[in-house]
Amino acid sequence: MNILFLCHQLTGGGAERVCADVANGLSRLGHKVAIMMDTSIAIVYPVLPDVQIYSCPERKGNSWIMYRIKIFWKILEVLKKYKPDVIVSILYFHATLAKLASMLVHKCPVIVSDHNSFERPESAPFPLNQKIDKFFRNYYFDYLTVLTQADYTFLNGRFKKVVVMPNPLTWEPEKVIPSKSKIILAVGRVDIWYCKGFDILLKAWSNLACFYPDWTLRLVGAGHKKNVDYLKSLVQNISNVEFVPYTKEIKTEYRDAEIFVLSSRYEGFGLVLTEAMSQGCACIACDYNGRQSEIVINNKTGLICGIDNLLELEQKLKILLDNNKDMKNKNGQMEDSVTTDESMKLTISCKKNVFDIEHLEFQYLENVPVLQDINLTIDHRPTAIIGQNGAGKTTLVKLLKGLLKPVGGSIYYGGSDMAEKTVAMLAGEIGYVFQNPDDQIFKYHVIDEVMFGPQNIGMTKEQAKEKAVAALKLVGLEQLADENPYDLELSERKLVAIASVLAMDTKVLILDEPTIAQDWKGRKIIQKMIRDLSSQGKTVIAILHDMDFVAESFERVIVMAHGKVLADGTKEEVFAQKDVLEQARIDQPYLTKLCQQLGYKNLYFSLKD
């Protein structure tokens, strides 16, 4: 597919960085990609050599109308030459011009990728301009992407073909956070300081700075001298404030800082917020009507603050500053013990459910129900789903993966309705290992098979190989990397299939009968893998008939029969319910039977290595 992006420039902004990242990702997937800029400013955000760049002459002394005409002619020229299958207009700069040009010389759909918020406070500048921009956008787009569910709701179904598409995080989240400095960080374009709320952040810090002389507020972002000078004037008598121009090494800034503040009065989706969280910063986010609350869970993954609320921002900063010594664990996560009162608990390891399943119904044939009114919550605990063939186990996990769609009820993943997500959108989030590895394997070398999934979700070849090698090592097959998978034993092919999904580094791993054909060694490898993934905060869900392995390896057990849930609880609780297990035609684990024969009630124990 030929894809043309229209973007103002490739420097100095979050939308521009997303444009470069997405263009690179699509190029890696084999698409032909081009970017047209309306300036000839030097590119800061790197693009792959295969990505074609077109640029317009500088505006110079041209009037606004003449400059737009020049851009329009440039778009016409590019469309004639490039003949894209789709045009993606980043922000709204040229969406109308692109649509008109496509009607004249090369018909193709125009997608407007909006990176602002549709809803803004009344105090926001240029309200008339915004209304005009929105008017044209609403009439001329073929599709519109918005960043948040809040904006989607704000539109209230007034426009068709609107899709929620949050900004991507292209950085690998740090698993072990290095030592940090006493820095409070804010990042953003200085020229839009009112939008970014830098003035209120500086005012808040001016009231606190004297009490925390060993801390520094660092504001990173490019801007004209007059805007930088104005912000400096707000803290002219304070020494522990730094203004840093735009830097390519922004990741280093996040890694050095203890605290990150998003002080925006309005913001579509705080990409800087997700970047800061990925690098272990304790975060404060000023939130307008719930948009940043889609990223940060107040008092759990960070602190939420109202916009333009100077006192509240000071209070939130003080909470983190006063608890700095104890607010992080070894993984950079905030501990539950960090409080100023009993209600103020901060933890990155959020207790939010992974899946919320409400009144779920499914059938392959009309009037032949497979799942009936399933109501479940699935949290981060390693969970085994057990039951005889035909109980509905595989159907349930395929619904969780998005391979099937419910005929009734709802499934929520991380609080978001899965009905709004495609399989492609979930590919990097939820991994699924089929029962039969031969349904999954199709490459002629083990290493190529394991690398395929990571590359398919956008990793570079180098990143994919690194993940693949690590995954093969985890399942004990690193010495078979160059072998043909079809020459391996069934047990080894199963481990290859598992490694292929492990390499994708998904948050959720679903295993369908992982112990099939495995000997004692293979079972131990899989058991250790489950334990390691769980310790990393990942969720493992497995379908199993091996009750002894379930008892040894899982914390939670769900019993299913005839499309219904018969029991749900810890393994100790479930395996003590002999009558329920008999109803599901499931045998108790051997050691549970032994405990009961010895006269112990409601007790399960296992032998440890």
ZAMARGU-4260 file (C-alpha; in steps of 0.2 Angstrom, whole numbers, plus 5000, padded with zeros to 4 digits):
<rodrens>
0) 5000/5000/5000 | 5006/5018/4996 | 5003/5029/5011 | 5006/5048/5011 | 5007/5058/5027
5) 5005/5076/5027 | 5014/5085/5042 | 5019/5102/5046 | 5037/5097/5050 | 5047/5083/5058
10) 5054/5093/5073 | 5048/5100/5090 | 5031/5092/5093 | 5023/5076/5099 | 5012/5074/5084
15) 5027/5076/5072 | 5036/5063/5082 | 5021/5051/5081 | 5021/5054/5062 | 5039/5049/5060
20) 5037/5034/5072 | 5021/5027/5063 | 5028/5030/5046 | 5044/5020/5051 | 5033/5006/5058
25) 5022/5005/5042 | 5038/5005/5031 | 5045/4991/5041 | 5029/4981/5038 | 5032/4982/5019
30) 5021/4997/5015 | 5028/5011/5003 | 5027/5027/5014 | 5030/5045/5010 | 5029/5061/5021
35) 5026/5078/5014 | 5030/5093/5025 | 5025/5111/5022 | 5042/5118/5027 | 5060/5114/5023
40) 5065/5114/5041 | 5079/5101/5045 | 5072/5084/5051 | 5075/5080/5069 | 5064/5065/5071
45) 5073/5051/5061 | 5065/5042/5047 | 5070/5026/5038 | 5079/5028/5021 | 5064/5020/5013
50) 5053/5034/5018 | 5051/5047/5004 | 5052/5065/5010 | 5044/5079/5000 | 5045/5097/5007
55) 5038/5114/5002 | 5048/5130/5000 | 5048/5142/5015 | 5034/5154/5017 | 5046/5169/5018
60) 5036/5185/5013 | 5021/5176/5005 | 5004/5180/5012 | 4994/5167/5021 | 4983/5164/5006
65) 4997/5163/4994 | 5007/5151/5005 | 4992/5140/5006 | 4990/5140/4987 | 5009/5135/4985
70) 5005/5121/4997 | 4990/5115/4987 | 5000/5115/4971 | 5014/5105/4980 | 5001/5092/4986
75) 4994/5091/4968 | 5012/5088/4962 | 5015/5074/4975 | 4998/5065/4972 | 5002/5065/4953
80) 5019/5057/4956 | 5016/5046/4971 | 4998/5040/4968 | 4995/5036/4986 | 4981/5023/4991
85) 4977/5034/5007 | 4982/5051/5013 | 4985/5054/5032 | 4984/5072/5037 | 4993/5074/5054
90) 4983/5087/5064 | 4972/5097/5052 | 4984/5109/5043 | 4980/5102/5026 | 4966/5090/5027
95) 4954/5101/5016 | 4968/5105/5003 | 4972/5086/5002 | 4954/5081/5000 | 4951/5094/4986
100) 4967/5089/4978 | 4962/5070/4978 | 4946/5075/4970 | 4955/5083/4956 | 4970/5072/4951
105) 4970/5056/4961 | 4955/5050/4971 | 4959/5041/4988 | 4953/5042/5006 | 4959/5056/5017
110) 4961/5052/5036 | 4963/5066/5048 | 4974/5061/5063 | 4969/5073/5076 | 4982/5075/5090
115) 4974/5089/5100 | 4958/5089/5111 | 4941/5093/5103 | 4935/5100/5120 | 4944/5114/5127
120) 4941/5126/5142 | 4933/5142/5138 | 4949/5151/5143 | 4959/5143/5129 | 4965/5155/5116
125) 4959/5157/5098 | 4942/5149/5101 | 4935/5155/5084 | 4950/5147/5074 | 4947/5131/5083
130) 4928/5131/5078 | 4933/5135/5060 | 4946/5121/5059 | 4933/5109/5066 | 4920/5114/5054
135) 4930/5110/5039 | 4937/5095/5046 | 4920/5088/5050 | 4915/5090/5032 | 4930/5085/5022
140) 4937/5070/5031 | 4934/5052/5026 | 4940/5045/5043 | 4945/5054/5059 | 4956/5047/5073
145) 4955/5055/5090 | 4967/5051/5104 | 4955/5048/5119 | 4938/5040/5123 | 4934/5057/5131
150) 4935/5065/5114 | 4925/5051/5106 | 4912/5054/5119 | 4912/5072/5117 | 4908/5071/5098
155) 4893/5061/5104 | 4891/5051/5088 | 4888/5067/5078 | 4901/5061/5065 | 4903/5044/5057
160) 4920/5035/5055 | 4928/5041/5070 | 4941/5029/5078 | 4950/5031/5095 | 4969/5029/5092
165) 4980/5034/5106 | 4998/5039/5103 | 5010/5025/5103 | 5024/5022/5115 | 5039/5017/5105
170) 5051/5015/5120 | 5054/4999/5129 | 5048/5002/5147 | 5062/5000/5159 | 5061/4985/5171
175) 5074/4991/5183 | 5075/5009/5185 | 5093/5017/5188 | 5097/5029/5201 | 5089/5046/5198
180) 5092/5064/5202 | 5082/5076/5212 | 5074/5083/5197 | 5056/5088/5193 | 5054/5087/5174
185) 5042/5095/5162 | 5043/5093/5143 | 5034/5103/5129 | 5035/5116/5116 | 5038/5133/5125
190) 5028/5143/5112 | 5012/5135/5118 | 5016/5138/5136 | 4998/5142/5140 | 4991/5126/5133
195) 5005/5116/5142 | 5002/5126/5159 | 5020/5130/5161 | 5016/5146/5170 | 5005/5138/5183
200) 5019/5125/5186 | 5032/5138/5188 | 5021/5148/5200 | 5018/5132/5210 | 5037/5129/5211
205) 5041/5147/5216 | 5030/5144/5232 | 5039/5127/5236 | 5057/5130/5230 | 5064/5137/5246
210) 5058/5122/5256 | 5067/5110/5244 | 5084/5118/5240 | 5091/5101/5234 | 5078/5099/5221
215) 5078/5107/5203 | 5063/5110/5192 | 5069/5107/5174 | 5058/5113/5159 | 5064/5105/5142
220) 5057/5112/5126 | 5060/5124/5111 | 5053/5141/5110 | 5055/5159/5104 | 5065/5170/5116
225) 5051/5181/5120 | 5041/5166/5127 | 5056/5159/5136 | 5059/5176/5144 | 5042/5177/5150
230) 5042/5161/5159 | 5059/5165/5166 | 5052/5181/5173 | 5040/5171/5184 | 5054/5163/5193
235) 5067/5176/5191 | 5072/5176/5210 | 5073/5157/5211 | 5090/5148/5207 | 5084/5130/5206
240) 5075/5131/5190 | 5083/5126/5173 | 5077/5130/5155 | 5084/5117/5143 | 5082/5119/5124
245) 5075/5105/5114 | 5086/5090/5114 | 5087/5073/5105 | 5092/5065/5121 | 5075/5067/5129
250) 5075/5049/5135 | 5090/5053/5146 | 5080/5068/5154 | 5066/5056/5159 | 5079/5043/5166
255) 5087/5056/5177 | 5071/5064/5184 | 5062/5058/5199 | 5046/5067/5196 | 5037/5072/5180
260) 5023/5085/5179 | 5010/5087/5165 | 5003/5104/5169 | 4993/5106/5153 | 4976/5115/5153
265) 4971/5105/5139 | 4979/5090/5131 | 4973/5077/5119 | 4984/5062/5125 | 4999/5065/5135
270) 5013/5056/5126 | 5026/5064/5137 | 5016/5056/5151 | 5017/5039/5145 | 5036/5041/5141
275) 5039/5047/5158 | 5030/5033/5166 | 5040/5020/5155 | 5056/5027/5162 | 5051/5026/5181
280) 5046/5044/5185 | 5033/5047/5198 | 5020/5057/5188 | 5007/5071/5191 | 4995/5075/5178
285) 4983/5090/5177 | 4967/5083/5169 | 4954/5091/5159 | 4938/5081/5159 | 4945/5064/5160
290) 4958/5063/5146 | 4974/5060/5156 | 4964/5049/5168 | 4964/5037/5153 | 4983/5035/5156
295) 4985/5038/5175 | 4974/5030/5188 | 4974/5043/5202 | 4983/5037/5218 | 4988/5021/5210
300) 4999/5024/5194 | 5001/5043/5198 | 4992/5058/5204 | 4978/5068/5195 | 4976/5086/5198
305) 4963/5099/5192 | 4968/5111/5178 | 4972/5129/5184 | 4972/5123/5202 | 4988/5131/5209
310) 4985/5125/5227 | 4981/5107/5222 | 4996/5106/5211 | 5007/5112/5225 | 4999/5099/5237
315) 5002/5085/5224 | 5020/5090/5222 | 5023/5091/5240 | 5017/5073/5243 | 5030/5067/5231
320) 5044/5078/5237 | 5041/5073/5255 | 5040/5055/5252 | 5054/5054/5239 | 5065/5043/5249
325) 5052/5029/5250 | 5041/5031/5235 | 5050/5019/5224 | 5054/5001/5225 | 5068/4992/5216
330) 5058/4992/5200 | 5055/5010/5200 | 5037/5007/5206 | 5029/5018/5219 | 5025/5008/5235
335) 5008/5007/5244 | 5016/5013/5260 | 5019/5030/5253 | 5006/5041/5260 | 5002/5058/5268
340) 4985/5050/5274 | 4977/5033/5274 | 4968/5037/5258 | 4983/5043/5248 | 4991/5027/5242
345) 5003/5027/5227 | 5007/5011/5217 | 5012/5009/5199 | 5008/4990/5200 | 4989/4994/5198
350) 4976/4982/5205 | 4965/4986/5190 | 4957/4970/5182 | 4965/4964/5166 | 4948/4958/5160
355) 4931/4962/5165 | 4918/4950/5158 | 4899/4955/5159 | 4885/4943/5154 | 4895/4935/5140
360) 4886/4925/5127 | 4892/4915/5112 | 4886/4903/5100 | 4893/4896/5084 | 4876/4889/5078
365) 4860/4898/5080 | 4850/4893/5096 | 4865/4882/5101 | 4874/4891/5116 | 4892/4888/5119
370) 4894/4901/5133 | 4880/4907/5144 | 4879/4923/5154 | 4898/4922/5159 | 4902/4935/5172
375) 4921/4936/5177 | 4935/4947/5182 | 4952/4941/5178 | 4966/4950/5187 | 4985/4948/5186
380) 4986/4931/5196 | 4992/4916/5185 | 4975/4908/5181 | 4970/4891/5175 | 4954/4887/5166
385) 4949/4869/5168 | 4935/4858/5162 | 4931/4844/5150 | 4931/4846/5131 | 4916/4856/5126
390) 4915/4866/5142 | 4918/4882/5132 | 4936/4885/5138 | 4944/4888/5121 | 4930/4898/5115
395) 4932/4909/5131 | 4950/4913/5128 | 4948/4916/5109 | 4935/4929/5114 | 4948/4936/5126
400) 4961/4937/5112 | 4948/4945/5100 | 4948/4931/5088 | 4929/4929/5091 | 4916/4942/5094
405) 4903/4940/5108 | 4885/4938/5102 | 4879/4945/5119 | 4887/4954/5134 | 4904/4963/5134
410) 4923/4960/5138 | 4933/4975/5144 | 4952/4974/5143 | 4961/4986/5155 | 4944/4995/5156
415) 4942/4997/5137 | 4928/4989/5128 | 4936/4975/5117 | 4922/4978/5104 | 4931/4994/5099
420) 4948/4984/5096 | 4953/4974/5081 | 4965/4958/5082 | 4979/4969/5075 | 4977/4982/5089
425) 4978/4968/5102 | 4992/4959/5094 | 5005/4967/5104 | 4995/4966/5120 | 4988/4949/5121
430) 4998/4933/5115 | 4990/4917/5111 | 4998/4900/5110 | 4987/4887/5101 | 4985/4869/5107
435) 4992/4862/5092 | 5009/4870/5088 | 5008/4865/5069 | 4993/4877/5068 | 5005/4891/5072
440) 5022/4886/5064 | 5026/4890/5046 | 5044/4896/5045 | 5059/4884/5040 | 5070/4890/5054
445) 5067/4891/5072 | 5074/4908/5074 | 5064/4915/5059 | 5048/4908/5067 | 5051/4916/5084
450) 5056/4932/5076 | 5041/4933/5065 | 5028/4939/5078 | 5040/4953/5085 | 5043/4960/5067
455) 5024/4959/5063 | 5020/4971/5078 | 5033/4984/5072 | 5050/4978/5080 | 5066/4981/5070
460) 5075/4965/5064 | 5088/4968/5077 | 5075/4970/5091 | 5066/4955/5085 | 5081/4944/5085
465) 5086/4950/5103 | 5069/4946/5109 | 5069/4929/5100 | 5085/4924/5107 | 5079/4928/5125
470) 5063/4918/5122 | 5072/4903/5116 | 5083/4903/5131 | 5068/4905/5142 | 5061/4889/5135
475) 5078/4880/5134 | 5079/4879/5115 | 5093/4891/5111 | 5104/4877/5104 | 5090/4874/5091
480) 5089/4891/5084 | 5095/4886/5066 | 5085/4870/5065 | 5069/4867/5055 | 5054/4867/5067
485) 5046/4853/5057 | 5061/4841/5061 | 5058/4843/5080 | 5048/4833/5092 | 5030/4838/5096
490) 5036/4843/5113 | 5049/4854/5106 | 5038/4862/5093 | 5026/4866/5107 | 5040/4876/5115
495) 5044/4884/5099 | 5026/4890/5098 | 5027/4897/5116 | 5044/4906/5112 | 5036/4914/5097
500) 5023/4922/5107 | 5035/4926/5122 | 5046/4936/5110 | 5032/4948/5106 | 5033/4953/5125
505) 5014/4955/5127 | 5006/4960/5143 | 4995/4944/5143 | 5000/4927/5138 | 4986/4914/5135
510) 4992/4896/5134 | 4980/4882/5127 | 4986/4865/5134 | 5005/4870/5136 | 5010/4853/5144
515) 5004/4843/5130 | 5018/4830/5126 | 5030/4838/5138 | 5041/4827/5149 | 5046/4831/5167
520) 5060/4843/5160 | 5047/4852/5149 | 5035/4854/5162 | 5048/4862/5174 | 5053/4874/5160
525) 5035/4880/5157 | 5032/4881/5176 | 5047/4892/5178 | 5042/4903/5163 | 5025/4906/5171
530) 5033/4911/5188 | 5045/4923/5179 | 5032/4931/5168 | 5021/4933/5184 | 5035/4941/5193
535) 5037/4954/5179 | 5019/4959/5181 | 5013/4950/5166 | 4996/4940/5166 | 4996/4921/5162
540) 4980/4912/5158 | 4980/4894/5153 | 4968/4880/5148 | 4973/4863/5156 | 4968/4846/5159
545) 4983/4842/5170 | 4977/4845/5188 | 4993/4842/5196 | 5002/4855/5185 | 4988/4867/5189
550) 4990/4864/5207 | 5009/4867/5206 | 5009/4882/5195 | 4994/4893/5196 | 4986/4904/5210
555) 4968/4905/5203 | 4957/4891/5196 | 4941/4894/5186 | 4930/4878/5183 | 4919/4877/5168
560) 4906/4865/5162 | 4892/4866/5148 | 4897/4885/5145 | 4895/4891/5163 | 4907/4894/5177
565) 4905/4882/5191 | 4918/4888/5203 | 4931/4902/5204 | 4944/4905/5217 | 4961/4901/5224
570) 4968/4883/5220 | 4966/4878/5238 | 4948/4884/5238 | 4943/4876/5221 | 4951/4859/5224
575) 4943/4857/5241 | 4926/4857/5232 | 4925/4839/5227 | 4907/4840/5223 | 4909/4854/5210
580) 4924/4845/5202 | 4914/4829/5201 | 4900/4839/5192 | 4913/4845/5180 | 4920/4828/5178
585) 4937/4834/5185 | 4948/4824/5196 | 4957/4832/5211 | 4976/4833/5211 | 4985/4819/5219
590) 4991/4828/5234 | 4974/4835/5237 | 4967/4818/5238 | 4981/4813/5249 | 4978/4827/5261
595) 4960/4822/5262 | 4964/4804/5265 | 4975/4809/5279 | 4960/4818/5287 | 4965/4836/5283
600) 4950/4847/5277 | 4951/4861/5265 | 4970/4859/5263 | 4981/4858/5249 | 5000/4857/5249
605) 5014/4853/5236 | 5032/4848/5236 | 5044/4861/5233 | 5061/4859/5223
</rodrens>
